[in-house]
Every structure is written in C-alpha cells, then in structure tokens.
Amino acid sequence: MDEVLLRSLTPSVLAILVRRGADFAAAEDAVQDALVEAVRVWPAEHSPSSRLRSGRGDPIRDPKGWLVTVAWRRFLDGARADAARRRREDLVDEEPAPGPTPAVDDTLQLYFLCAHPSLTPSSAVALTLRAVGGLTTRQIAQAYLVPEATMAQRISRAKRTVSGVRFDQPGDVATVLRVLYLVFNEGYSGDVDLAAEAIRLTRQLAAAIDHPEVAGLLALMLLHHARRAARTAPDGSLVPLAEQDRSLWDTKAIAEGVEILQAALARDRLGEFQAQAAIAALHADAPTAEETDWVQIVEWYDELTRLTDSPVVRLNRAVAVGEADGPRAGLAALAALDDTLPRHTAVAAYLHERDGDLSTASRLYAEAARKAPHLAERDHLTRQAARLNARRSR
C-alpha cells in the first residue's frame, strides 16, 4: 500500500466532499473510512502507477476518484441514519455518477478551514495534520506526547467548530503560515517527523497559491532543516550554530531554499517569513562562523522589526548587534527589552561572556538553565555555566 499516495490525496478528497455539501466533521470521518478501505482493498504488491485493483479485480485507474466515490458513499450511509430526512433524500438524488474527479482543487480552502480563526493554535495544528496531512490520530498524539484519547477529543472539537463554516469564504494566508510554522518548530517526536511533514505541507500550499510569503516560509524551513544533522552531538547535547560542523549541512536543501527566497524577494512584497529566511540564508552562506555577515543580518533584523515589532525579534537583534558592533552594543540593545522575555537571561549571559565578565556570565547561565523550557537547552546552559566556573577557578 502506497501510504505517501494516500496522504497526498487526503486533502483534495476531503475538499471535494465538503464542496459537494457534506459538513466538515462528517466528511472527514467518511474520508478516514475510505482510507481504511483503500488499505484493505488496494493490493500491497501494486502501486498506483501499475494496475491497482478494486475488490472485484477491476483495475483502479483513478485512485483519487476511487477514494472520492467510496468516501461519498460512506457519507451518504451516515446521512441516511440522520433524522433530517429531506436533506438525506436530496443528497442521494445529487450523488454524482462514477467517473473522473473534477479538475477543481479545493485544497487551498481546506488549509484555510483548518486554520480558521475560531480554532486555538493547538487545535488548528492538530486538524491540519489530520485533514491536510493525512496523519492518524495516533501519530499526531505520539508526536505531541499526549494520550491518543486526548488528541481525538481535540480533533473532534476542532471539527465541530468549523463544521458550520462556509467552504467558499476567503481565508487568511498569514494564519495558515503560522500554523505550518508551529508544526515545523515541533521538530521530530514519535514516529512522525513533524519538520519534514511541515515542509511537505508547505510545498503543497506553494503549489496551490502563488504568494511570496508562502515561498518565504518554504525557504525558511528548508534553510533551517538543512542544518539539522549538525544541531546535536552524538550524546544528544545541543551544538550552537557557531560550533556546528558545517560539512554536515545539507547543501542541496540550502541551494533550493536560497533559490526560492531569491525568487520571492524579487517580487518586492517583503514579509516576515522572507526576512527570516534572508537571515537564515546569510548564516548558511558563511563558510565559517567568523565569516558571517553580521552587519547585513542586523539590517535584516531591522526590516523584521519593522514588519512585526516582535520583542523576540528585538531579542535576536540584540545578539546580532553584539556580533556586528561588539558585546557592549549588544548589551545596550538588550537593556531596552523586558527582562522577562524567554531566553533574555541566556542572551545576557552570552553577551557578558563576550565582554569578558565571566562571573556575571556564569551566574546568568545558571539562572537561564533554571528557566529553560526544554531539557536539552537546560543541560546546554548548565554546561556553559560550569565551563566558565572552571575557567575562573584556574
């Protein structure tokens, strides 16, 4: 059974059912039933490019059409059990004749629906992975380290929330991009590589809509993902960017990311993901950490600050200023920010170390370790504090 094919077809099949008038929750259930039936019926030894056969031995020349037909019938079976008899009869009368599926692709509207403003970010992420990504509830639960029953409830609530939303309403691309970026930042957990899944979904979105920020997000993901193999040591500890073995970086992914970014920037419609990707590209372009163009990175952070006015962006800018203009300039930029910002203390520790104040830096590293949200980050900061204390004791 070609799982990749099934997952790639899931959003368009679901979109067709919703376009035909099925409410989202019932349509999604029907599509899941159709996928289960496909796993049972489609022979494992065949691929869609050969001769998939139905349970009667007939060749399945149109896998998407097969899934649409089975899912629609599953939906109608459910509708017949519904109390609304008149609507049920209308749906039966409207059943399309078997044949090729229409060329209209409503996948983009499905992205919008799964990232509807009425959903919480966690619900939007879960629904996107289920409805657009084609992942099972079990896979999503494992990826987010929650019980399967908890994730099932979250997805069910999300489906009920969007069931009444009209499918032809215009969507917000920015909201969809934020949801996909949330998926990407979860990285890898369980048996699902969420970073790779986010890249796949963003590629799919880029094929459905010509938008420079979609391209910017795809470029950003590729550039960050290219450094993945160098981010951790064999013992699982974090490796800072400046200390990473750049020979481990994926040069093919970097080249693709830069090419996509350049095409997006050429359209002169700058957005936050394009600016972030430009910063990532400058890091990727430097043969060594010492050759990083920090002055240009500061300029891009200035653009990003103008676009977002985000305190997190300002925090990252302070680091870049410290590299471009010296640690005291970085500390001056940091002083203007709220010291309760996540990782503020870690940045202060780094800049104080660069300035030669090892006592203050070691104290701040230890404090930052206590505040760290993740074990790997806490261990890294603890080792930094220990390293400086060892230097001071010599």
C-alpha positions as CSV (number, residue, x, y, z in Angstrom):
1,M,0.0,0.0,0.0
2,D,1.4,3.4,-1.0
3,E,0.9,5.5,2.2
4,V,2.5,8.5,0.6
5,L,-0.1,8.5,-2.2
6,L,-2.9,8.2,0.3
7,R,-1.7,11.0,2.4
8,S,-1.2,13.2,-0.7
9,L,-4.8,12.6,-1.9
10,T,-6.4,13.1,1.5
11,P,-6.9,16.9,1.4
12,S,-8.3,17.0,-2.1
13,V,-10.7,14.2,-1.5
14,L,-11.9,15.8,1.7
15,A,-12.2,19.1,-0.1
16,I,-14.4,17.6,-2.8
17,L,-16.8,16.1,-0.2
18,V,-17.1,19.5,1.6
19,R,-17.7,21.3,-1.7
20,R,-20.5,18.8,-2.5
21,G,-22.3,19.8,0.7
22,A,-21.0,17.5,3.4
23,D,-20.3,19.2,6.7
24,F,-16.6,19.1,7.6
25,A,-16.8,16.7,10.6
26,A,-18.9,14.1,8.7
27,A,-16.8,14.4,5.6
28,E,-13.5,13.9,7.5
29,D,-14.9,10.7,9.1
30,A,-16.0,9.5,5.7
31,V,-12.6,10.1,4.2
32,Q,-10.9,8.2,7.0
33,D,-13.3,5.3,6.4
34,A,-12.3,5.4,2.7
35,L,-8.6,5.4,3.5
36,V,-9.1,2.3,5.7
37,E,-11.0,0.6,2.8
38,A,-8.2,1.5,0.4
39,V,-5.6,-0.1,2.7
40,R,-7.8,-3.2,2.8
41,V,-8.6,-3.4,-0.9
42,W,-5.6,-2.0,-2.8
43,P,-3.0,-4.8,-3.1
44,A,0.3,-4.1,-1.3
45,E,2.3,-5.5,-4.2
46,H,0.9,-2.9,-6.7
47,S,1.5,0.8,-7.0
48,P,-0.9,3.4,-8.4
49,S,1.3,3.6,-11.5
50,S,0.7,-0.1,-12.3
51,R,-2.7,-1.7,-12.0
52,L,-4.4,-1.1,-8.7
53,R,-7.5,-3.3,-8.5
54,S,-10.8,-2.9,-6.7
55,G,-12.2,-5.7,-4.6
56,R,-13.8,-7.1,-7.8
57,G,-10.5,-7.3,-9.6
58,D,-11.2,-4.3,-11.8
59,P,-8.2,-2.0,-12.4
60,I,-8.3,1.2,-10.4
61,R,-7.0,3.7,-12.9
62,D,-8.0,6.8,-10.9
63,P,-7.1,6.4,-7.2
64,K,-8.4,9.8,-6.3
65,G,-11.7,9.1,-8.0
66,W,-12.0,5.8,-6.2
67,L,-11.4,7.4,-2.8
68,V,-14.0,10.1,-3.6
69,T,-16.6,7.6,-4.6
70,V,-16.1,5.4,-1.5
71,A,-15.9,8.4,0.8
72,W,-19.1,9.9,-0.6
73,R,-21.0,6.7,-0.2
74,R,-19.8,6.4,3.4
75,F,-21.0,9.9,3.9
76,L,-24.4,9.1,2.4
77,D,-24.7,6.0,4.6
78,G,-24.2,8.2,7.6
79,A,-26.7,10.8,6.2
80,R,-29.3,8.1,5.8
81,A,-29.2,7.5,9.5
82,D,-29.7,11.1,10.2
83,A,-33.0,12.5,11.4
84,A,-33.1,15.1,8.6
85,R,-34.9,13.0,6.0
86,R,-35.4,15.6,3.4
87,R,-31.8,16.7,3.3
88,R,-30.9,13.0,3.2
89,E,-33.0,12.4,0.1
90,D,-31.6,15.4,-1.6
91,L,-28.1,14.2,-1.1
92,V,-29.0,10.8,-2.5
93,D,-30.5,12.4,-5.6
94,E,-27.4,14.6,-6.0
95,E,-24.9,11.7,-6.0
96,P,-22.6,12.2,-9.0
97,A,-22.2,9.4,-11.5
98,P,-18.9,7.5,-11.2
99,G,-16.2,8.9,-13.3
100,P,-13.1,11.1,-13.3
101,T,-13.0,13.6,-10.4
102,P,-13.3,17.3,-11.3
103,A,-10.2,19.2,-12.0
104,V,-11.1,21.9,-9.5
105,D,-8.8,21.6,-6.5
106,D,-10.1,23.0,-3.2
107,T,-7.1,22.0,-1.2
108,L,-6.3,25.7,-0.5
109,Q,-9.7,26.2,1.0
110,L,-9.1,23.2,3.2
111,Y,-5.9,24.8,4.5
112,F,-7.9,28.0,5.4
113,L,-10.6,25.9,7.1
114,C,-8.1,24.0,9.3
115,A,-6.5,27.3,10.3
116,H,-9.8,29.1,11.0
117,P,-9.5,32.0,13.5
118,S,-12.1,30.3,15.7
119,L,-9.6,27.5,16.5
120,T,-6.9,27.6,19.1
121,P,-3.4,27.2,17.7
122,S,-3.1,23.7,19.1
123,S,-6.4,22.7,17.6
124,A,-5.5,24.2,14.2
125,V,-2.2,22.3,14.2
126,A,-3.9,19.0,15.0
127,L,-6.7,19.5,12.5
128,T,-4.2,20.4,9.7
129,L,-2.1,17.4,10.4
130,R,-5.2,15.2,10.3
131,A,-7.2,16.6,7.4
132,V,-4.5,18.1,5.2
133,G,-1.5,15.9,6.3
134,G,-3.4,12.6,6.4
135,L,-1.8,11.6,9.7
136,T,-3.7,9.3,12.0
137,T,-4.9,10.4,15.4
138,R,-2.4,8.0,17.0
139,Q,0.5,9.5,15.0
140,I,-0.4,13.1,16.0
141,A,-0.8,12.1,19.6
142,Q,2.6,10.5,19.7
143,A,4.2,13.5,18.0
144,Y,2.8,15.8,20.7
145,L,3.3,13.4,23.6
146,V,-0.3,13.3,24.7
147,P,-2.7,10.3,25.0
148,E,-4.5,9.3,21.9
149,A,-7.9,9.8,23.5
150,T,-6.9,13.4,24.4
151,M,-5.9,14.1,20.8
152,A,-9.0,12.5,19.5
153,Q,-11.1,14.9,21.6
154,R,-9.1,17.9,20.5
155,I,-9.6,17.0,16.8
156,S,-13.3,16.2,17.3
157,R,-13.8,19.6,19.0
158,A,-12.0,21.3,16.1
159,K,-14.1,19.6,13.5
160,R,-17.3,20.6,15.3
161,T,-16.1,24.2,15.5
162,V,-15.5,24.5,11.7
163,S,-18.4,22.3,10.5
164,G,-20.7,25.4,10.0
165,V,-18.1,27.5,8.2
166,R,-18.9,28.0,4.5
167,F,-16.2,26.5,2.3
168,D,-16.1,29.3,-0.2
169,Q,-15.3,32.0,2.3
170,P,-11.9,33.7,1.7
171,G,-9.1,32.6,4.0
172,D,-6.2,34.2,5.7
173,V,-2.9,33.1,4.3
174,A,-0.9,34.5,7.2
175,T,-2.9,32.3,9.7
176,V,-2.2,29.2,7.6
177,L,1.5,30.0,7.5
178,R,1.7,30.5,11.3
179,V,0.0,27.1,11.8
180,L,2.5,25.4,9.4
181,Y,5.4,27.1,11.2
182,L,4.1,25.8,14.5
183,V,4.2,22.3,13.1
184,F,7.7,22.8,11.8
185,N,9.0,24.0,15.1
186,E,7.9,20.9,16.9
187,G,10.7,19.1,15.0
188,Y,10.7,15.3,15.5
189,S,8.8,13.2,18.0
190,G,7.3,9.7,18.0
191,D,7.2,8.1,14.6
192,V,6.4,11.3,12.7
193,D,9.0,13.8,11.5
194,L,6.9,17.0,12.0
195,A,9.6,19.2,10.5
196,A,9.6,17.2,7.3
197,E,5.8,17.0,7.4
198,A,5.6,20.8,7.7
199,I,7.9,21.1,4.7
200,R,5.7,18.7,2.7
201,L,2.5,20.6,3.5
202,T,4.1,24.0,2.7
203,R,5.3,22.7,-0.7
204,Q,1.7,21.6,-1.3
205,L,0.4,25.0,-0.3
206,A,3.0,26.7,-2.5
207,A,1.7,24.6,-5.4
208,A,-1.8,25.8,-4.7
209,I,-1.2,29.5,-4.3
210,D,1.3,31.9,-5.8
211,H,2.3,34.0,-2.7
212,P,5.7,35.4,-1.8
213,E,5.3,34.7,1.9
214,V,4.4,31.1,1.2
215,A,7.6,30.8,-0.7
216,G,9.4,32.7,2.1
217,L,8.2,30.2,4.7
218,L,9.2,27.2,2.5
219,A,12.7,28.8,2.0
220,L,13.0,29.4,5.8
221,M,12.0,25.8,6.6
222,L,14.5,24.4,4.0
223,L,17.4,26.5,5.3
224,H,16.8,25.6,8.9
225,H,16.2,21.9,8.2
226,A,19.5,21.8,6.2
227,R,21.4,22.3,9.5
228,R,19.5,19.6,11.3
229,A,22.2,16.9,11.3
230,A,24.7,19.3,12.9
231,R,22.5,20.6,15.7
232,T,23.1,17.9,18.2
233,A,26.2,15.9,19.2
234,P,26.2,12.1,19.3
235,D,25.2,12.2,23.0
236,G,22.1,14.3,22.2
237,S,23.5,17.6,23.5
238,L,22.8,20.9,21.6
239,V,25.5,22.3,19.4
240,P,25.3,26.1,19.0
241,L,25.3,27.5,15.4
242,A,28.9,28.9,15.8
243,E,30.2,25.4,16.8
244,Q,28.4,23.3,14.2
245,D,30.2,21.1,11.7
246,R,29.2,22.9,8.5
247,S,30.2,19.9,6.4
248,L,27.1,18.2,7.8
249,W,24.8,20.8,6.4
250,D,22.6,19.7,3.5
251,T,23.9,21.9,0.7
252,K,21.1,20.7,-1.7
253,A,18.4,22.0,0.7
254,I,20.3,25.2,1.2
255,A,20.6,25.8,-2.6
256,E,16.9,25.1,-3.0
257,G,16.0,27.4,-0.1
258,V,18.1,30.3,-1.5
259,E,16.7,29.9,-5.0
260,I,13.1,30.0,-3.7
261,L,13.9,33.0,-1.5
262,Q,15.6,35.0,-4.3
263,A,12.5,34.5,-6.5
264,A,10.2,35.6,-3.6
265,L,12.3,38.7,-2.8
266,A,12.4,39.7,-6.5
267,R,8.6,40.3,-6.3
268,D,9.2,43.2,-3.9
269,R,6.5,42.2,-1.5
270,L,8.6,41.6,1.7
271,G,7.0,39.8,4.6
272,E,8.3,38.4,7.9
273,F,9.0,34.9,6.6
274,Q,11.0,36.2,3.7
275,A,13.0,38.4,6.1
276,Q,13.6,35.4,8.5
277,A,14.7,33.3,5.5
278,A,17.1,36.0,4.4
279,I,18.8,35.9,7.8
280,A,18.9,32.1,7.7
281,A,20.4,32.3,4.2
282,L,23.2,34.6,5.4
283,H,24.1,32.1,8.1
284,A,24.1,29.3,5.6
285,D,26.2,31.2,3.1
286,A,29.1,31.8,5.6
287,P,31.9,29.2,5.2
288,T,32.8,29.6,8.9
289,A,31.1,31.3,11.8
290,E,33.8,34.0,11.8
291,E,32.9,34.9,8.2
292,T,29.2,35.5,9.0
293,D,28.0,38.9,7.6
294,W,26.6,40.2,10.9
295,V,26.2,43.7,9.6
296,Q,23.8,42.6,6.9
297,I,22.0,40.3,9.4
298,V,21.4,43.3,11.7
299,E,19.9,45.1,8.7
300,W,17.5,42.3,8.1
301,Y,16.6,42.2,11.7
302,D,15.7,45.9,11.4
303,E,13.4,45.0,8.5
304,L,11.9,42.2,10.5
305,T,11.3,44.5,13.5
306,R,9.6,47.0,11.2
307,L,7.3,44.2,9.9
308,T,6.5,42.6,13.2
309,D,7.5,44.8,16.1
310,S,8.1,41.5,18.0
311,P,10.0,41.6,21.2
312,V,11.5,38.2,20.3
313,V,12.8,39.6,17.1
314,R,14.3,42.5,19.1
315,L,16.0,40.0,21.4
316,N,17.6,38.2,18.5
317,R,18.6,41.5,17.0
318,A,20.5,42.3,20.2
319,V,22.6,39.2,19.7
320,A,23.3,40.2,16.1
321,V,24.2,43.8,17.2
322,G,26.6,42.2,19.8
323,E,28.3,40.3,17.0
324,A,28.4,43.2,14.5
325,D,29.2,46.1,16.8
326,G,30.6,44.4,19.9
327,P,29.1,42.9,23.1
328,R,28.6,46.3,24.8
329,A,26.5,47.5,21.9
330,G,24.5,44.2,22.2
331,L,24.0,44.7,25.9
332,A,22.8,48.3,25.3
333,A,20.2,46.9,22.8
334,L,19.3,44.2,25.3
335,A,18.8,46.8,28.1
336,A,15.8,48.3,26.3
337,L,13.9,45.0,26.4
338,D,11.7,43.3,29.0
339,D,14.0,41.0,31.1
340,T,11.1,38.6,31.5
341,L,11.3,37.6,27.8
342,P,12.0,33.9,27.2
343,R,15.8,33.4,26.8
344,H,16.6,37.0,27.7
345,T,18.8,35.8,30.5
346,A,20.6,33.4,28.2
347,V,21.3,36.2,25.7
348,A,22.6,38.4,28.6
349,A,24.9,35.6,29.7
350,Y,26.3,35.2,26.2
351,L,27.0,38.9,25.7
352,H,28.6,39.3,29.2
353,E,30.9,36.4,28.4
354,R,31.8,38.1,25.1
355,D,32.5,41.2,27.1
356,G,34.9,39.3,29.4
357,D,32.7,39.4,32.5
358,L,32.9,35.7,33.3
359,S,31.5,36.0,36.8
360,T,28.3,37.7,35.7
361,A,28.0,35.4,32.7
362,S,28.3,32.1,34.7
363,R,25.7,33.4,37.2
364,L,23.3,34.3,34.3
365,Y,23.9,30.9,32.5
366,A,22.9,29.1,35.7
367,E,19.9,31.3,36.1
368,A,18.9,30.8,32.4
369,A,19.3,27.0,32.9
370,R,16.7,27.0,35.6
371,K,14.3,28.9,33.3
372,A,14.9,26.7,30.3
373,P,11.7,25.2,28.8
374,H,13.4,22.0,27.4
375,L,15.8,19.5,29.0
376,A,18.4,19.8,26.2
377,E,18.5,23.5,26.5
378,R,18.8,23.3,30.3
379,D,21.7,20.9,30.0
380,H,23.4,23.1,27.4
381,L,23.2,26.2,29.6
382,T,24.3,24.3,32.7
383,R,27.4,23.1,30.9
384,Q,28.1,26.7,29.8
385,A,27.9,27.9,33.5
386,A,30.2,25.0,34.5
387,R,32.7,25.8,31.8
388,L,33.0,29.4,32.9
389,N,33.3,28.5,36.5
390,A,36.1,26.1,35.7
391,R,37.9,28.9,33.8
392,R,37.5,31.3,36.7
393,S,38.9,28.7,39.2
394,R,42.2,28.3,37.3
